[in-house]
Amino acid sequence: MTFQELQPKVLDILHQNSILIDEKLLQICHLLHDNIDHYDWVGFYFANQQTQTLHLGPYVGAPTDHTEIPFGKGICGQVAVSNQNFVVPDVQAQDNYIACSFTVKSEIVVPIFVNGENIGQIDIDSEVLNPFTEADERFLEFVNHEIAKLYKY
C-alpha cells in the first residue's frame, strides 16, 4: 500500500471518537507495520521533560527492554534533544545507537510537536539496510502532525 493510500486510513483511525488515544496509536502502529514492508518495528516514545527521559508508548514488533531512554542516548534520545528527524541508513555505523535487536539494520525517528514542544516521536526499525527515503519522512511527518491534533489544547 502506498503512503498516499495510507493517509486516509490514518485519518480514519485518529477520528474515531469512541477509543482512547493509546488505542488509536496502537492501531496506527499496526497499520504501518502491516502495510509497509520495511517497517519491522513501529512504536511511539513520549517525553517527560522533568526527568529528561523518553517512555515507551504503544508499539508493534518484537518486545523491547528499552522502555525508558534518557535524552541524548541512542537515536530516539538524540531526536529528543535535536528536535529533528533522524534517518539512520545503517545502525552499525552509528556510535550513539542502542541496539534493540541484532536483526535491525536501519532506523528512522520523527518527532511529534504540540504547540511547538517536542512531546515524543515515532520510531521505526527496519531489518533492511537503507530503506528509508524522503517519502518516508514526509509521510511520518504527516502522521505525527495529525497525531499532534489529539494533544493540542
Biotite code that builds the C-alpha atoms (Angstrom):
import biotite.structure as struc

atoms = struc.array([
    struc.Atom([0.000, 0.000, 0.000], chain_id="A", res_id=1, res_name="MET", atom_name="CA", element="C"),
    struc.Atom([1.351, 3.450, -0.890], chain_id="A", res_id=2, res_name="THR", atom_name="CA", element="C"),
    struc.Atom([1.788, 6.319, 1.559], chain_id="A", res_id=3, res_name="PHE", atom_name="CA", element="C"),
    struc.Atom([-0.950, 8.196, -0.294], chain_id="A", res_id=4, res_name="GLN", atom_name="CA", element="C"),
    struc.Atom([-3.335, 5.242, 0.177], chain_id="A", res_id=5, res_name="GLU", atom_name="CA", element="C"),
    struc.Atom([-2.432, 5.036, 3.876], chain_id="A", res_id=6, res_name="LEU", atom_name="CA", element="C"),
    struc.Atom([-3.118, 8.702, 4.656], chain_id="A", res_id=7, res_name="GLN", atom_name="CA", element="C"),
    struc.Atom([-6.939, 8.443, 4.744], chain_id="A", res_id=8, res_name="PRO", atom_name="CA", element="C"),
    struc.Atom([-6.657, 5.245, 6.812], chain_id="A", res_id=9, res_name="LYS", atom_name="CA", element="C"),
    struc.Atom([-4.538, 7.135, 9.355], chain_id="A", res_id=10, res_name="VAL", atom_name="CA", element="C"),
    struc.Atom([-7.180, 9.877, 9.485], chain_id="A", res_id=11, res_name="LEU", atom_name="CA", element="C"),
    struc.Atom([-9.973, 7.315, 9.907], chain_id="A", res_id=12, res_name="ASP", atom_name="CA", element="C"),
    struc.Atom([-8.203, 5.849, 12.941], chain_id="A", res_id=13, res_name="ILE", atom_name="CA", element="C"),
    struc.Atom([-7.479, 9.220, 14.516], chain_id="A", res_id=14, res_name="LEU", atom_name="CA", element="C"),
    struc.Atom([-11.031, 10.494, 14.035], chain_id="A", res_id=15, res_name="HIS", atom_name="CA", element="C"),
    struc.Atom([-12.638, 7.597, 15.927], chain_id="A", res_id=16, res_name="GLN", atom_name="CA", element="C"),
    struc.Atom([-14.246, 9.231, 18.941], chain_id="A", res_id=17, res_name="ASN", atom_name="CA", element="C"),
    struc.Atom([-15.047, 6.043, 20.814], chain_id="A", res_id=18, res_name="SER", atom_name="CA", element="C"),
    struc.Atom([-11.479, 4.920, 21.572], chain_id="A", res_id=19, res_name="ILE", atom_name="CA", element="C"),
    struc.Atom([-8.665, 6.300, 23.723], chain_id="A", res_id=20, res_name="LEU", atom_name="CA", element="C"),
    struc.Atom([-5.519, 7.904, 22.294], chain_id="A", res_id=21, res_name="ILE", atom_name="CA", element="C"),
    struc.Atom([-3.284, 4.922, 23.161], chain_id="A", res_id=22, res_name="ASP", atom_name="CA", element="C"),
    struc.Atom([-5.600, 2.578, 21.254], chain_id="A", res_id=23, res_name="GLU", atom_name="CA", element="C"),
    struc.Atom([-5.515, 4.932, 18.254], chain_id="A", res_id=24, res_name="LYS", atom_name="CA", element="C"),
    struc.Atom([-1.713, 4.965, 18.386], chain_id="A", res_id=25, res_name="LEU", atom_name="CA", element="C"),
    struc.Atom([-1.611, 1.178, 18.596], chain_id="A", res_id=26, res_name="LEU", atom_name="CA", element="C"),
    struc.Atom([-3.885, 0.959, 15.553], chain_id="A", res_id=27, res_name="GLN", atom_name="CA", element="C"),
    struc.Atom([-1.539, 3.353, 13.700], chain_id="A", res_id=28, res_name="ILE", atom_name="CA", element="C"),
    struc.Atom([1.395, 1.083, 14.620], chain_id="A", res_id=29, res_name="CYS", atom_name="CA", element="C"),
    struc.Atom([-0.446, -1.942, 13.246], chain_id="A", res_id=30, res_name="HIS", atom_name="CA", element="C"),
    struc.Atom([-1.471, -0.095, 10.086], chain_id="A", res_id=31, res_name="LEU", atom_name="CA", element="C"),
    struc.Atom([2.104, 0.943, 9.296], chain_id="A", res_id=32, res_name="LEU", atom_name="CA", element="C"),
    struc.Atom([3.720, -2.327, 10.359], chain_id="A", res_id=33, res_name="HIS", atom_name="CA", element="C"),
    struc.Atom([1.265, -4.430, 8.364], chain_id="A", res_id=34, res_name="ASP", atom_name="CA", element="C"),
    struc.Atom([1.269, -2.327, 5.180], chain_id="A", res_id=35, res_name="ASN", atom_name="CA", element="C"),
    struc.Atom([4.839, -1.098, 4.709], chain_id="A", res_id=36, res_name="ILE", atom_name="CA", element="C"),
    struc.Atom([7.241, -3.961, 4.069], chain_id="A", res_id=37, res_name="ASP", atom_name="CA", element="C"),
    struc.Atom([10.334, -2.326, 5.556], chain_id="A", res_id=38, res_name="HIS", atom_name="CA", element="C"),
    struc.Atom([8.622, -1.216, 8.807], chain_id="A", res_id=39, res_name="TYR", atom_name="CA", element="C"),
    struc.Atom([9.558, -4.129, 11.086], chain_id="A", res_id=40, res_name="ASP", atom_name="CA", element="C"),
    struc.Atom([9.086, -2.362, 14.442], chain_id="A", res_id=41, res_name="TRP", atom_name="CA", element="C"),
    struc.Atom([6.812, 0.657, 14.837], chain_id="A", res_id=42, res_name="VAL", atom_name="CA", element="C"),
    struc.Atom([6.351, 2.458, 18.112], chain_id="A", res_id=43, res_name="GLY", atom_name="CA", element="C"),
    struc.Atom([5.959, 5.705, 19.974], chain_id="A", res_id=44, res_name="PHE", atom_name="CA", element="C"),
    struc.Atom([8.062, 7.220, 22.728], chain_id="A", res_id=45, res_name="TYR", atom_name="CA", element="C"),
    struc.Atom([6.811, 10.148, 24.797], chain_id="A", res_id=46, res_name="PHE", atom_name="CA", element="C"),
    struc.Atom([8.927, 12.724, 26.601], chain_id="A", res_id=47, res_name="ALA", atom_name="CA", element="C"),
    struc.Atom([8.991, 13.522, 30.285], chain_id="A", res_id=48, res_name="ASN", atom_name="CA", element="C"),
    struc.Atom([10.632, 16.946, 30.317], chain_id="A", res_id=49, res_name="GLN", atom_name="CA", element="C"),
    struc.Atom([11.159, 16.941, 34.106], chain_id="A", res_id=50, res_name="GLN", atom_name="CA", element="C"),
    struc.Atom([13.191, 13.716, 34.125], chain_id="A", res_id=51, res_name="THR", atom_name="CA", element="C"),
    struc.Atom([14.624, 14.258, 30.615], chain_id="A", res_id=52, res_name="GLN", atom_name="CA", element="C"),
    struc.Atom([13.567, 10.751, 29.608], chain_id="A", res_id=53, res_name="THR", atom_name="CA", element="C"),
    struc.Atom([11.511, 9.126, 26.873], chain_id="A", res_id=54, res_name="LEU", atom_name="CA", element="C"),
    struc.Atom([8.926, 6.490, 27.795], chain_id="A", res_id=55, res_name="HIS", atom_name="CA", element="C"),
    struc.Atom([7.723, 3.719, 25.516], chain_id="A", res_id=56, res_name="LEU", atom_name="CA", element="C"),
    struc.Atom([4.133, 4.021, 24.383], chain_id="A", res_id=57, res_name="GLY", atom_name="CA", element="C"),
    struc.Atom([2.153, 1.784, 22.052], chain_id="A", res_id=58, res_name="PRO", atom_name="CA", element="C"),
    struc.Atom([4.214, -0.296, 19.638], chain_id="A", res_id=59, res_name="TYR", atom_name="CA", element="C"),
    struc.Atom([4.093, -3.297, 17.315], chain_id="A", res_id=60, res_name="VAL", atom_name="CA", element="C"),
    struc.Atom([7.020, -5.628, 16.770], chain_id="A", res_id=61, res_name="GLY", atom_name="CA", element="C"),
    struc.Atom([9.475, -7.588, 18.866], chain_id="A", res_id=62, res_name="ALA", atom_name="CA", element="C"),
    struc.Atom([9.420, -6.853, 22.604], chain_id="A", res_id=63, res_name="PRO", atom_name="CA", element="C"),
    struc.Atom([11.997, -4.294, 23.749], chain_id="A", res_id=64, res_name="THR", atom_name="CA", element="C"),
    struc.Atom([13.817, -3.703, 27.018], chain_id="A", res_id=65, res_name="ASP", atom_name="CA", element="C"),
    struc.Atom([14.128, -0.024, 26.084], chain_id="A", res_id=66, res_name="HIS", atom_name="CA", element="C"),
    struc.Atom([11.058, 1.274, 27.886], chain_id="A", res_id=67, res_name="THR", atom_name="CA", element="C"),
    struc.Atom([12.855, 4.365, 29.203], chain_id="A", res_id=68, res_name="GLU", atom_name="CA", element="C"),
    struc.Atom([15.557, 6.236, 27.271], chain_id="A", res_id=69, res_name="ILE", atom_name="CA", element="C"),
    struc.Atom([17.499, 9.235, 28.602], chain_id="A", res_id=70, res_name="PRO", atom_name="CA", element="C"),
    struc.Atom([17.525, 12.335, 26.393], chain_id="A", res_id=71, res_name="PHE", atom_name="CA", element="C"),
    struc.Atom([20.657, 12.251, 24.242], chain_id="A", res_id=72, res_name="GLY", atom_name="CA", element="C"),
    struc.Atom([21.089, 8.471, 24.326], chain_id="A", res_id=73, res_name="LYS", atom_name="CA", element="C"),
    struc.Atom([20.512, 6.418, 21.187], chain_id="A", res_id=74, res_name="GLY", atom_name="CA", element="C"),
    struc.Atom([18.711, 7.655, 18.103], chain_id="A", res_id=75, res_name="ILE", atom_name="CA", element="C"),
    struc.Atom([15.479, 8.403, 19.971], chain_id="A", res_id=76, res_name="CYS", atom_name="CA", element="C"),
    struc.Atom([17.285, 10.255, 22.742], chain_id="A", res_id=77, res_name="GLY", atom_name="CA", element="C"),
    struc.Atom([19.171, 12.342, 20.195], chain_id="A", res_id=78, res_name="GLN", atom_name="CA", element="C"),
    struc.Atom([15.890, 13.339, 18.494], chain_id="A", res_id=79, res_name="VAL", atom_name="CA", element="C"),
    struc.Atom([14.506, 14.404, 21.886], chain_id="A", res_id=80, res_name="ALA", atom_name="CA", element="C"),
    struc.Atom([17.391, 16.902, 22.059], chain_id="A", res_id=81, res_name="VAL", atom_name="CA", element="C"),
    struc.Atom([17.771, 17.933, 18.402], chain_id="A", res_id=82, res_name="SER", atom_name="CA", element="C"),
    struc.Atom([14.048, 18.202, 17.542], chain_id="A", res_id=83, res_name="ASN", atom_name="CA", element="C"),
    struc.Atom([14.997, 16.966, 14.055], chain_id="A", res_id=84, res_name="GLN", atom_name="CA", element="C"),
    struc.Atom([14.136, 13.878, 12.042], chain_id="A", res_id=85, res_name="ASN", atom_name="CA", element="C"),
    struc.Atom([16.910, 11.297, 12.216], chain_id="A", res_id=86, res_name="PHE", atom_name="CA", element="C"),
    struc.Atom([17.313, 8.742, 9.431], chain_id="A", res_id=87, res_name="VAL", atom_name="CA", element="C"),
    struc.Atom([19.938, 6.071, 10.038], chain_id="A", res_id=88, res_name="VAL", atom_name="CA", element="C"),
    struc.Atom([20.672, 4.067, 6.862], chain_id="A", res_id=89, res_name="PRO", atom_name="CA", element="C"),
    struc.Atom([22.969, 1.648, 8.751], chain_id="A", res_id=90, res_name="ASP", atom_name="CA", element="C"),
    struc.Atom([22.754, 1.410, 12.537], chain_id="A", res_id=91, res_name="VAL", atom_name="CA", element="C"),
    struc.Atom([26.162, -0.325, 12.649], chain_id="A", res_id=92, res_name="GLN", atom_name="CA", element="C"),
    struc.Atom([27.744, 2.961, 11.543], chain_id="A", res_id=93, res_name="ALA", atom_name="CA", element="C"),
    struc.Atom([26.269, 4.921, 14.496], chain_id="A", res_id=94, res_name="GLN", atom_name="CA", element="C"),
    struc.Atom([28.332, 5.447, 17.637], chain_id="A", res_id=95, res_name="ASP", atom_name="CA", element="C"),
    struc.Atom([25.381, 6.508, 19.787], chain_id="A", res_id=96, res_name="ASN", atom_name="CA", element="C"),
    struc.Atom([22.986, 3.670, 18.957], chain_id="A", res_id=97, res_name="TYR", atom_name="CA", element="C"),
    struc.Atom([21.016, 1.483, 21.364], chain_id="A", res_id=98, res_name="ILE", atom_name="CA", element="C"),
    struc.Atom([20.702, -1.974, 19.818], chain_id="A", res_id=99, res_name="ALA", atom_name="CA", element="C"),
    struc.Atom([17.202, -3.363, 20.205], chain_id="A", res_id=100, res_name="CYS", atom_name="CA", element="C"),
    struc.Atom([17.812, -6.476, 18.121], chain_id="A", res_id=101, res_name="SER", atom_name="CA", element="C"),
    struc.Atom([20.672, -7.832, 16.050], chain_id="A", res_id=102, res_name="PHE", atom_name="CA", element="C"),
    struc.Atom([18.260, -8.003, 13.094], chain_id="A", res_id=103, res_name="THR", atom_name="CA", element="C"),
    struc.Atom([17.748, -4.216, 12.980], chain_id="A", res_id=104, res_name="VAL", atom_name="CA", element="C"),
    struc.Atom([19.730, -2.660, 10.135], chain_id="A", res_id=105, res_name="LYS", atom_name="CA", element="C"),
    struc.Atom([18.260, 0.865, 9.908], chain_id="A", res_id=106, res_name="SER", atom_name="CA", element="C"),
    struc.Atom([16.042, 3.271, 11.812], chain_id="A", res_id=107, res_name="GLU", atom_name="CA", element="C"),
    struc.Atom([14.003, 6.427, 11.333], chain_id="A", res_id=108, res_name="ILE", atom_name="CA", element="C"),
    struc.Atom([12.761, 8.647, 14.138], chain_id="A", res_id=109, res_name="VAL", atom_name="CA", element="C"),
    struc.Atom([10.449, 11.628, 13.577], chain_id="A", res_id=110, res_name="VAL", atom_name="CA", element="C"),
    struc.Atom([9.425, 13.976, 16.429], chain_id="A", res_id=111, res_name="PRO", atom_name="CA", element="C"),
    struc.Atom([5.863, 14.932, 17.346], chain_id="A", res_id=112, res_name="ILE", atom_name="CA", element="C"),
    struc.Atom([5.316, 18.617, 18.125], chain_id="A", res_id=113, res_name="PHE", atom_name="CA", element="C"),
    struc.Atom([2.390, 20.044, 20.070], chain_id="A", res_id=114, res_name="VAL", atom_name="CA", element="C"),
    struc.Atom([2.246, 23.823, 20.443], chain_id="A", res_id=115, res_name="ASN", atom_name="CA", element="C"),
    struc.Atom([5.909, 23.963, 19.395], chain_id="A", res_id=116, res_name="GLY", atom_name="CA", element="C"),
    struc.Atom([7.081, 21.448, 22.010], chain_id="A", res_id=117, res_name="GLU", atom_name="CA", element="C"),
    struc.Atom([8.589, 18.049, 21.152], chain_id="A", res_id=118, res_name="ASN", atom_name="CA", element="C"),
    struc.Atom([6.298, 15.726, 23.137], chain_id="A", res_id=119, res_name="ILE", atom_name="CA", element="C"),
    struc.Atom([7.530, 12.468, 21.659], chain_id="A", res_id=120, res_name="GLY", atom_name="CA", element="C"),
    struc.Atom([8.302, 10.621, 18.478], chain_id="A", res_id=121, res_name="GLN", atom_name="CA", element="C"),
    struc.Atom([7.516, 7.777, 16.177], chain_id="A", res_id=122, res_name="ILE", atom_name="CA", element="C"),
    struc.Atom([10.354, 5.270, 15.954], chain_id="A", res_id=123, res_name="ASP", atom_name="CA", element="C"),
    struc.Atom([10.638, 2.734, 13.158], chain_id="A", res_id=124, res_name="ILE", atom_name="CA", element="C"),
    struc.Atom([13.213, -0.031, 12.840], chain_id="A", res_id=125, res_name="ASP", atom_name="CA", element="C"),
    struc.Atom([13.875, -1.941, 9.652], chain_id="A", res_id=126, res_name="SER", atom_name="CA", element="C"),
    struc.Atom([15.662, -5.203, 9.020], chain_id="A", res_id=127, res_name="GLU", atom_name="CA", element="C"),
    struc.Atom([16.686, -3.785, 5.617], chain_id="A", res_id=128, res_name="VAL", atom_name="CA", element="C"),
    struc.Atom([19.736, -1.599, 5.030], chain_id="A", res_id=129, res_name="LEU", atom_name="CA", element="C"),
    struc.Atom([18.948, 1.959, 3.915], chain_id="A", res_id=130, res_name="ASN", atom_name="CA", element="C"),
    struc.Atom([15.242, 1.579, 3.023], chain_id="A", res_id=131, res_name="PRO", atom_name="CA", element="C"),
    struc.Atom([14.039, 4.986, 4.251], chain_id="A", res_id=132, res_name="PHE", atom_name="CA", element="C"),
    struc.Atom([13.538, 7.784, 1.728], chain_id="A", res_id=133, res_name="THR", atom_name="CA", element="C"),
    struc.Atom([12.334, 11.358, 1.849], chain_id="A", res_id=134, res_name="GLU", atom_name="CA", element="C"),
    struc.Atom([8.858, 9.939, 1.130], chain_id="A", res_id=135, res_name="ALA", atom_name="CA", element="C"),
    struc.Atom([9.018, 8.014, 4.442], chain_id="A", res_id=136, res_name="ASP", atom_name="CA", element="C"),
    struc.Atom([9.959, 11.223, 6.252], chain_id="A", res_id=137, res_name="GLU", atom_name="CA", element="C"),
    struc.Atom([7.149, 13.255, 4.690], chain_id="A", res_id=138, res_name="ARG", atom_name="CA", element="C"),
    struc.Atom([4.602, 10.501, 5.399], chain_id="A", res_id=139, res_name="PHE", atom_name="CA", element="C"),
    struc.Atom([5.685, 10.147, 9.035], chain_id="A", res_id=140, res_name="LEU", atom_name="CA", element="C"),
    struc.Atom([5.603, 13.930, 9.433], chain_id="A", res_id=141, res_name="GLU", atom_name="CA", element="C"),
    struc.Atom([2.011, 13.814, 8.177], chain_id="A", res_id=142, res_name="PHE", atom_name="CA", element="C"),
    struc.Atom([1.169, 11.035, 10.660], chain_id="A", res_id=143, res_name="VAL", atom_name="CA", element="C"),
    struc.Atom([2.725, 12.962, 13.557], chain_id="A", res_id=144, res_name="ASN", atom_name="CA", element="C"),
    struc.Atom([1.079, 16.241, 12.535], chain_id="A", res_id=145, res_name="HIS", atom_name="CA", element="C"),
    struc.Atom([-2.310, 14.505, 12.661], chain_id="A", res_id=146, res_name="GLU", atom_name="CA", element="C"),
    struc.Atom([-1.493, 12.774, 15.970], chain_id="A", res_id=147, res_name="ILE", atom_name="CA", element="C"),
    struc.Atom([-0.476, 16.124, 17.466], chain_id="A", res_id=148, res_name="ALA", atom_name="CA", element="C"),
    struc.Atom([-4.025, 17.380, 16.937], chain_id="A", res_id=149, res_name="LYS", atom_name="CA", element="C"),
    struc.Atom([-5.161, 14.864, 19.589], chain_id="A", res_id=150, res_name="LEU", atom_name="CA", element="C"),
    struc.Atom([-2.936, 16.555, 22.170], chain_id="A", res_id=151, res_name="TYR", atom_name="CA", element="C"),
    struc.Atom([-3.438, 20.234, 21.360], chain_id="A", res_id=152, res_name="LYS", atom_name="CA", element="C"),
    struc.Atom([-5.092, 22.361, 23.973], chain_id="A", res_id=153, res_name="TYR", atom_name="CA", element="C"),
])
